[in-house]
Amino acid sequence: MSWQKFGIRPELVERVKFKMKNPATKDRIKAQLEGVNKYDLQDRAKVKRLVKSAGRILNEPLTDVQEDQLVNFVIAQKIDPNNTLHLIRLWAMFR
């Protein structure tokens, strides 16, 4: 799994997946990502801000190292949120 290559802990991923099953939490995360485009997801400062706010929404205390790992992962994926194939690939990576 490519997220493990970035040093992201499987326990963190499982906790986040579990918390995202809550419809209220999922809606808050979706609202946070509303209007984000592929250029925003290549900007380190914007991605770091998104990771921090997602951590607060999910009540996941992230260390600086974990934040950097997540930021590096998001930037390396070159995600285009308007491209269905990119979203399917991400979904498959975390199912």
Secondary structure in CASP SS format (residue, H / E / C, confidence):
PFRMAT SS
TARGET T0000
AUTHOR 0000-0000-0000
METHOD secondary structure of the structure
MODEL  1
M C 1.00
S H 1.00
W H 1.00
Q H 1.00
K H 1.00
F C 1.00
G C 1.00
I C 1.00
R C 1.00
P H 1.00
E H 1.00
L H 1.00
V H 1.00
E H 1.00
R H 1.00
V H 1.00
K H 1.00
F H 1.00
K H 1.00
M C 1.00
K C 1.00
N C 1.00
P H 1.00
A H 1.00
T H 1.00
K H 1.00
D H 1.00
R H 1.00
I H 1.00
K H 1.00
A H 1.00
Q H 1.00
L H 1.00
E C 1.00
G C 1.00
V C 1.00
N C 1.00
K C 1.00
Y C 1.00
D H 1.00
L H 1.00
Q H 1.00
D C 1.00
R H 1.00
A H 1.00
K H 1.00
V H 1.00
K H 1.00
R H 1.00
L H 1.00
V H 1.00
K H 1.00
S H 1.00
A H 1.00
G H 1.00
R H 1.00
I H 1.00
L C 1.00
N C 1.00
E C 1.00
P C 1.00
L C 1.00
T C 1.00
D H 1.00
V H 1.00
Q H 1.00
E H 1.00
D H 1.00
Q H 1.00
L H 1.00
V H 1.00
N H 1.00
F H 1.00
V H 1.00
I H 1.00
A H 1.00
Q H 1.00
K C 1.00
I C 1.00
D C 1.00
P C 1.00
N C 1.00
N C 1.00
T H 1.00
L H 1.00
H H 1.00
L H 1.00
I H 1.00
R H 1.00
L H 1.00
W H 1.00
A H 1.00
M H 1.00
F H 1.00
R C 1.00
END
